[in-house]
Amino acid sequence: MGLFDKFKKEKNGKSGLEALYEIPCDYDGYDIVFLQGQTNPDLYNEISLIISNSKYDIKQLKEFHSLKIDSSIDEFYEFYESWVEDLKNKNFMVHLDNDISIQEFANKIIQILDKNGYRTELNADKLIKHYEDYLAGLKLRVTIKYDVLEANTAAGELRKYNLELINFFDGFSNTEFAVIPVSSIERLKKLESKIKMGGELL
């Protein structure tokens, strides 16, 4: 059971926008910001393999080959933006903020599952219905847009298939989401630690 599921059981009769905005995030975020002079660039290859189920080759990006242990933070962001944009274009990640509709987000989650070869019984309509049902339970219009609830809805449904919704913190925002197996979480957390501490690959 995730935080969101626990909250659903303990919301103490609250409804409306107050209850909506008290919902905790029910997904893990990873801070993967490069540290000059410490971070091994190959760590990003390992992360990329996890979030793409080994179906994406980061080494085809010229910006990856330009990233060195002594690269500046500006050089890192040049790589990062290119990498994340390519992952999104190839259906391994999705951007979510309050400008992205629930329909767009749900469609993209299903595309990510298909691209990674994860078999589930989910479809976009199911994700949207769970989102709308939760809003209705709070006595809110189903047209209300709230990105945390959208992500929580997806996270809860994915967990039924031993999959986790995660997002990346790039130093400014945490709006880029991916789907990984539950079994990969420990390794991803170790890679996150390696980025912060420096050192060799695991």
N, C-alpha and C positions, 0 to 999 in steps of 0.2 A: 504494500500500500504506500502511495506517495503522499507528499504534503497536501496536495490538492484533495485527495480522497479523504485524508484525515480532516481537513477543513470542512468538507461537505458534511461530515458527521457532527461537527462541533460548532456550526455557525450560529447556534443558539437562537434560532428564529429570526435572525436578521434578514432583511430583504432590501431590494432596491440598490441604488448606486453605492450606498455605504458598504453593503456586503460585497458588492462586486469589486470595489477597489481595495478591499482588505484581503483579497485572495492572494496567497503566497505563490511565488513561482514554483512549479513542480518539475523542474528540469535543471540539469547541471550546466554551469557555464565554465568555460576554460579560458584562462588568461595566457595567451600564447605570444605575447609581445617580446620580440627579439631584444637581447641585451648585448650591446656591442662589446666585443672582446671576450664574451663568455659563451654565447649560444652557438652550438654546432648546427649549421644550416641543414644537415641531413636529418635532423629531428623532424623537420617539416615534411620530408618525404615519408617518414614513418607515420606521422599524423594523417597525411594524405591517404596513405594506404588503408588506414583504419576507417576513415569516413567514407571511402569509396569502395570498401570491400575488395580492395586490391584491383579495382577496375580502372583506376585513373593513374596516368603517368605524369607526375609533376616535373620530371626531367625533360619533358618536351617544351617547357617554358624557358625562354632565354633569361628571364628575370631570376629564375632559380639558380642558374649557373653564375649569375653575377653576384649572388649573395655569398659573402665570406664571413668568417668569424669576426673580422675587424670592420665589417660594413657599418655605415652610419645608420641611425634610425630612419632617416629619409630614404635610404636605399632599401631598408627593410620594407617600408610602406609601399614603395614602388613594386616590390615583389609581392607583398601581401595582397594588394588591390588586384593585381593581375591574376594571382592564384585563385582568390575567392570568386572573382568575376568569371573565370573559366569554369570553376566548379559549379557555379550557378547556371551558367549557359549549358553545361553538359548534364544538368539534373542530378548533381550530387549534393547541392546545398540550396537553401531557399532564404531569401531576405524577408523578414517580417517586421513591420512597424504599423502604425495606425493608418498608413496610406494604402496598405495591402488588404484587399478584401478577404473575408473568410473563404470565399469560393476560390480565389487565386491561391491562397495558402494551402487549402485542402487538396486542390488539384496537384500542386507542386509536391506535397508530401507523398501522394500516390505515385507520382513520377519518380521520386527518389527511391521509393520501395522497389519499383519495377527496374530501375537502372541498376540498383545494387543486387538484384536477384533475391530480395527477401519476400518470401511467400506469406501472405496474410489474407484474411477475408475482408480487409478494409476497402472502402472506396470513399470518394470525396463526399458523397451524399451522407454516408454514415457519420463522418467527422462533423459535417455541418449540422446534422440533426442533434448530435450530442451537445454541441455548442448552443444551439437554439433551445434545447430542452433545459439546459442549465440556466440560461437567461430567463426562461419562462418560470422556472422554479423560484427565481428571485423576484418575480412579478415585474420583469422588465421586458421592453419590446425586443423581439428577436432580431431586429435590425441594428441593435446597438453594437458598436465595434470596440473590442477591447483585446489588444494583442496578447496580453498575459493569459487571459482565459482561452484564447484560441490555441496558444502553445500548450497550455495545460491539458486541454481537451485531446490534442494529438498525443501528448506524452502519456496520458492515461490509457488511451487505446493502444498505442504501440507497445506499452509494457505488457499487455496481454500476450504478446508474441515474443517476449524476451528481447525487445528492442527498446532503445532509449533515444529520446529527443535531446540533443545537446545544442549549445550555442557557443560562439567564440566571442571573447572580449578583446577588442583590438586596441585598447587604450582610450577609446572614445565612446564606443557603443557596443551593444551585444545583440545585434539584429540579424546575424547570420546563423542559420540553423542547419543541422545535419542529423542523420539517423544512424546509430551504431548498435551493434549487438551488446546486450548487457555484459557478456563475457569479455568485451574489449575495454570496459570502463577502467579497470585497474591499470592496464597498460597505458591508456591515454593520460591518466592522472600522473603516472610516473614520467611520461614524456613532458607533461606540463612542468613538473618539478625540475626536470633536466634543463628546460629552457631557462628557468629562473636561477638555477645553481651553476649552470655550465657543466661541462664534462662530456664524456663519451656516450655513444648510443648504448641502450640497454642490451 
